[in-house]
Amino acid sequence: MDGAGGPGEGPAQEALQSLSRRLQVQEKEMELVKAALAEALRLLRLQAPPTSLQDPGTLGPPRDSSPAAPPGLPPTCSPSLVSRGTQTEAEMEVEASPGPPGLSNGPPAPPGGSEEPSGTQSEGGGSSSSGTGSPGPPGILRLAQPPQRIDAPRRNSSSSSPSERPRQKLSRKAASSANLLLRSGSTERKKGTSQALLGCLLCTQHCANPSTSSISFSPHDILGGRGGKDSLSSPGGPGSRRSNYNLEGISVKMFLRGRPITMYIPSGIRSVEELPSGPPPETLSLDWVYGYRGRDSRSNLFVLRSGEVVYFIACVVVLYRPGGGPGGPGGGGQRHYRGHTDCVRCLAVHPDGVRVASGQTAGVDKDGKPLQPVVHVWDSETLLKLQEIGLGAFERGVGALAFSVADQGAFLCVVDDSNEHMLSVWDCSRGTKLAEIKSTNDSVLAVGFNPRDSSSIVTSGKSHVHFWNWNGGTGIPGNGMLTRKQGVFGKYKKPKFISCFVFLPDGDILTGDSEGNILTWGRSLSDSRTPGRGGAKETYGIVAQAHAHEGSIFALCLRRDGTVLSGGGRDRRLVQWGPGLVALQEAEIPEHFGAVRAIAEGPGSELLVGTTKNALLRGDLAQGFSPVIQGHTDELWGLCTHPFQNRFLTCGHDRQLCLWDGEGHALAWSIDLKETGLCADFHPSGAVVAVGLNTGRWLVLDTETREIVSDITDGNEQLSVVRYSPDGLYLAIGSHDNMIYIYSVSSDGAKSSRFGRCVGHSSFITHLDWSKDGNFIMSNSGDYEILYWDVAGGCKLLRNRYESRDREWATYTCVLGFHVYGVWPDGSDGTDINSLCRSHNERVVAVADDFCKVHLFQYPCAHAKAPSLVYGGHGSHVTSVRFTHDDSHLISLGGKDASIFQWRVLGAGGTGPVPTTPSRTPSLSPASSLDV
């Protein structure tokens, strides 16, 4: 059965429906304000003295001639109040009268019909494009029918003079607003009732007598409130996020970008204050990081004295200890230095093999304020930071750095990413700058001290090799001098890039360039024809050239036996060179791993190779190489966890679909999707997995054979979510064409047939969840709607959202809902939270935000300003989070940094370090600040 709308719908019809939805939102807000004013009127009548306030000269019917009030409403009255100000004085008379029989919030509903006007009003403040309105919860905004008055005279124009008609009409409107409420307000709402009534009367007087002085007032002046704040929140400007309980206390309303979002409180919750409000007892500890940043960085792979391999990805420096088998269970372990607040760009290892220097890029905080790049010097054994170098001295980021060798690593040279690529020398022990100079306007790719002479520094990059002489200035900060000598290519072709170099034991220097050549630079005396400073001085010149690779040379490595290794880009070859650049041995890296990016020498003949496709390989030239660390190469979005194994699946913009073994910390398999994968979900049997692509196409693959068993296309918009029902009988597919496609699924998950469509969202689908019985769906959209669907009943939109307040959900990944509204931070624009996931034991909820953080909240999270535990490490927006089947781990995906973090969940009684994350952004814990 197809749930699509009628074929006659066209652009004109859609425009009318859009206008109708906007009108519904505005009417709803008007009713809320009217209700507040009416409550103030009612409370003032209750507090008024029994003596009559009616002016003897007031025209109108006597009190006893007024119709009787409906049951449950206070008796009517006709107060006459005087509002006196410093400059204006206004006298008004208001006659309150009951509304017509059957008064309700909106037009009278037919028997069994809906209270709301046409257009289904969603909880998010939007409305659907078809169907009738949804009734509100029973007992609110409805009035009992008043007794029928057979002989009651009908008020007509003869009862008052023409000059009194506008005043009486507005008076009746103000008085009838009281009929919107059935329950008395709380003690807090009784404060400021005089101001509320005064504002209402002033408004009425101004409308009835436009000639009177202009009166200006704000909602705060009318509503008053506690502590100078509004009693009721109203939509603020773009980016505001406020919340209030409605007057009946059965729903919560919050605002995103000024749009109201109403969420009904489950009947089992007597008071929101009874819900847990503190941070969760569970904590997270970073267990494993998948991936390596080889795609766009250099100086990123070294071996420490302890035998650990050190590299980086995102904001984390990983210390990996290879085990007995590459990537096998128990085959290795990881430790992590997490002191950086933005992406790490380069590494250098101290000559002692223990200390490490790591440089990070500049970033921005939550408010867009720039954060300064810096270099951390830290101990790889204790993971403690020893020195912070250059805070405020670098621009944009740290591009390259190196320790001196001849003096046991006393100095550190750094090149930043500014336009001038400033070269500076620092005292490692004191953290002071000894010298600084503008390097070049061209990019600098490598820097290093001559291992035999710390006064000699070499830099290379785009179209240059520079040889620097450093005068230390007797150790006085800032008193040192750097002078440059430019490498002369002479008769040799000048390459576009000199990407790497290495110092030979005899003092010569080898460089690798973009032409695939290895150049040998030797010392020589310059003559007057040679560009340089100071006439005949010692400089470096090219003494030999060898064509080593097809395409660029990305890495050179000096081995312990004096031979040199070179790594090629286009040809992916790893070549060992002897004296005189004679090729001794070579090996080729498999194409699916990419080109060679970095080389490090391990114990014995073992080599570690980093590749441009973010993989770390381990092996030797004779036996070949196998991967120990693998990762994605582009932005990640799709994530799902296996229903009963510690496995998970990821996909993204690199078009790779990867299944990961969470126990062995290894890639189980990967396939090329040929298109961008954005979402995925396992069938409850675990036998198949559904993957949604960016073209409206979705696939079902067998997880064992990796064969595609189903290939279907729904529309031409990208798919944002796919989700199997708990019993596996249905598959829901949320699209950017605003529809949810429902498919019936065979018992093994291999076959699917269209069951229907859920049509009603006014924007693209972002998240959806199935109920535990597999019959209903809760969905969110890009315009912050919350809609509910009866799938088993024919993909029907549930127009009475109040009846869904107690429904239990098999998963909770929707970012909007009563149980999770406390996770939203203040000032949110509606896109600050990318993903959310409730644990299977329903104790905690994890949140992925747009500020590189993972949050852990208690569940349910229905408190304003709910506190959370905040975890950093990602260097880009966190796109998705999911718990494993047994809640032992949490998986999080980085966006642009292409990283995958596996966090261990430590229980309330568990042991383990509670991470202290340096705040890249102002702390988001408390995660939200709502005005309730």
Protein Blocks (a to p, Z undefined) as FASTA:
>chain_A
ZZbdcfkbcfklmmmmmmmmmmmmmmmmmmmmmmmmmmmmmmmmmmpcfbdfbdfklgcd
dfklpccddehiacddddddddddfkbccddddddddddehiaedddddehiafbdghia
dfkopacfedcdddddehiaiacdddddfklccddfklpcfklmmmmmmmmmmmmmmmmp
fbdcdfklmgoklmmmmmmmmmmmmmmmmmbccddddfklmnopgehiafbdcdddehia
cddddfkopaccddeehiacdddddfklmbfklpcfbdcfbdcddfbdcdddfklpghib
ccdfkopacddehjbccdddddfbghiahiaccdddfkbfbdcfbdcddfklmaccdddd
ddddfkopacddddddddfklopafbdghihjaghiafbdcddfkloopaccdddfbfno
paddddfklopafbdcdfbfcdcfbdcddfkbmkbccdddehiacdddddeklopghiac
cddddddekjaccdfbdfbdcddfkopacdddfkopacddddddddfklgcehijadddd
dfbdcdfbgcjdfbdcddfkopacdddfklopacdddehiiafbdcdddfklopafbdcd
dehjbccdddfkopacdddfknopadfbdcdfbdcfbdcddfkbccdddddfkopacddd
fklopafbdcdehiacfbdcddfklmaccdddfeopacdddfklopafbdcdehjbdcfb
dcddfkopaccdddfkopacdddddfkomaccdfbdcdhiabdcfbdcddfkopaccddd
fkopacdddfknoopacfblmlmmmpccfbdcbfbdfklmmmpcghiahlmpmbdcddfk
lmaccdddfeopacddddddfbghiacdddehiacdcfbdcddfkopaccdddfklopac
ddddddfkbgcdddddddfbacfbdfbdcdZZ
